[in-house]
Amino acid sequence: MSDLMKVTIDGITVEVAPGTSILNAARQIGGDIVPPAMCYYSKLEGSGGKCRTCIVKVSKGSEKDPRPMPKLVASCRTTVMDGMEVQNITSPEVLEARSGVVEMLLINHPLDCPVCDQAGECDLQNLGYEHGLQKTRYEFERRTFDRIDIGDKIQLHMNRCILCYRCVFTADQITNKRVHGILNRGDHSEISTYIQTAVDNDFSGNVIDVCPVGALTDRTFRFKNRVWFTKPVDAHRNCDHEKCNGQVTLWYKGADVLRVTARKDQFGEVESFICNTCRFDKKATSDWNIEQPTHIADTSVIASNHYETFKPLPVIKENLVLQKANQVELEKTSKF
């Protein structure tokens, strides 16, 4: 007898291990049926259940108890049962509710997309495009905060924050000491450091990568370029930090590395957290072993301008010499 459980999502059946969430079961299937997730992060224990963008309809509870669940549930926090049937994009009720969730997330969110460094890779921007309204119905005064620097490399835009808690869980689980968190309650809640303490540790830059919006941004990349005008390339180096494997994505503009980020999977989650030395201090091509162009989903605005192939040449540009095994030049696929 198999220990796996069968769950059907939008008419597609998959077998998963007991304890698997509906969201992760959908991710095993892939494609458009995967619910969006703004707060859940598979590598962060305790994440999920806050943004409600991943809500789905359970039309059949299980083989033993086929009754449907009376309300929509958060797929990131609801585990599958054998014989469960779930509706996501095939349910008008789910799509309407998700549209309402997006509208609520945008109530206090400023229209910063034209100047926000997260534009082009922002989860909320994508959701707003797919499910949001063309104009707001909110007529009251919006909640506003001042921009503050929470370190010499990180800037906090609290107006953009959706309180997903990802940055808090990241600091809790990969750093020795967390100095920021959620202060106050209700609609007064905000991300802040304790007594204006700067966020200063070897892995603090990872809060930028896990943020689904532009609330936490890289000050070294601020206003330098639009992300869709840069070209992502996978690279690695032998990092001295024992917790960092040195596997990153370099974002090129011509011959210049404008920023360094951790590599992300198809669901936009960091594959392995990187240290601040790799992220902020190593921005010369000679610091890295170039591997290959980063795979970018066709739905991303970055896809139209990324590198697709390499040519075996000894330099990239301006005689930036790489290691012998990686002597390559990036072949441009656009005129940018």
Secondary structure as GFF3:
##gff-version 3
##sequence-region A 1 336
A	DSSP	beta_strand	5	9	.	.	.	ID=ss1
A	DSSP	beta_strand	12	16	.	.	.	ID=ss2
A	DSSP	alpha_helix	22	29	.	.	.	ID=ss3
A	DSSP	three_ten_helix	31	33	.	.	.	ID=ss4
A	DSSP	beta_strand	55	60	.	.	.	ID=ss5
A	DSSP	beta_strand	73	74	.	.	.	ID=ss6
A	DSSP	beta_strand	84	87	.	.	.	ID=ss7
A	DSSP	alpha_helix	92	105	.	.	.	ID=ss8
A	DSSP	alpha_helix	123	131	.	.	.	ID=ss9
A	DSSP	beta_strand	148	149	.	.	.	ID=ss10
A	DSSP	beta_strand	154	156	.	.	.	ID=ss11
A	DSSP	three_ten_helix	158	160	.	.	.	ID=ss12
A	DSSP	alpha_helix	166	174	.	.	.	ID=ss13
A	DSSP	beta_strand	180	183	.	.	.	ID=ss14
A	DSSP	three_ten_helix	186	188	.	.	.	ID=ss15
A	DSSP	beta_strand	190	193	.	.	.	ID=ss16
A	DSSP	three_ten_helix	194	196	.	.	.	ID=ss17
A	DSSP	alpha_helix	206	210	.	.	.	ID=ss18
A	DSSP	beta_strand	216	218	.	.	.	ID=ss19
A	DSSP	three_ten_helix	227	229	.	.	.	ID=ss20
A	DSSP	beta_strand	231	236	.	.	.	ID=ss21
A	DSSP	beta_strand	247	253	.	.	.	ID=ss22
A	DSSP	beta_strand	256	262	.	.	.	ID=ss23
A	DSSP	alpha_helix	276	276	.	.	.	ID=ss24
A	DSSP	pi_helix	277	281	.	.	.	ID=ss25
A	DSSP	three_ten_helix	285	287	.	.	.	ID=ss26
A	DSSP	beta_strand	289	293	.	.	.	ID=ss27
A	DSSP	three_ten_helix	301	305	.	.	.	ID=ss28
A	DSSP	beta_strand	310	311	.	.	.	ID=ss29
A	DSSP	three_ten_helix	324	326	.	.	.	ID=ss30
A	DSSP	beta_strand	329	330	.	.	.	ID=ss31
###
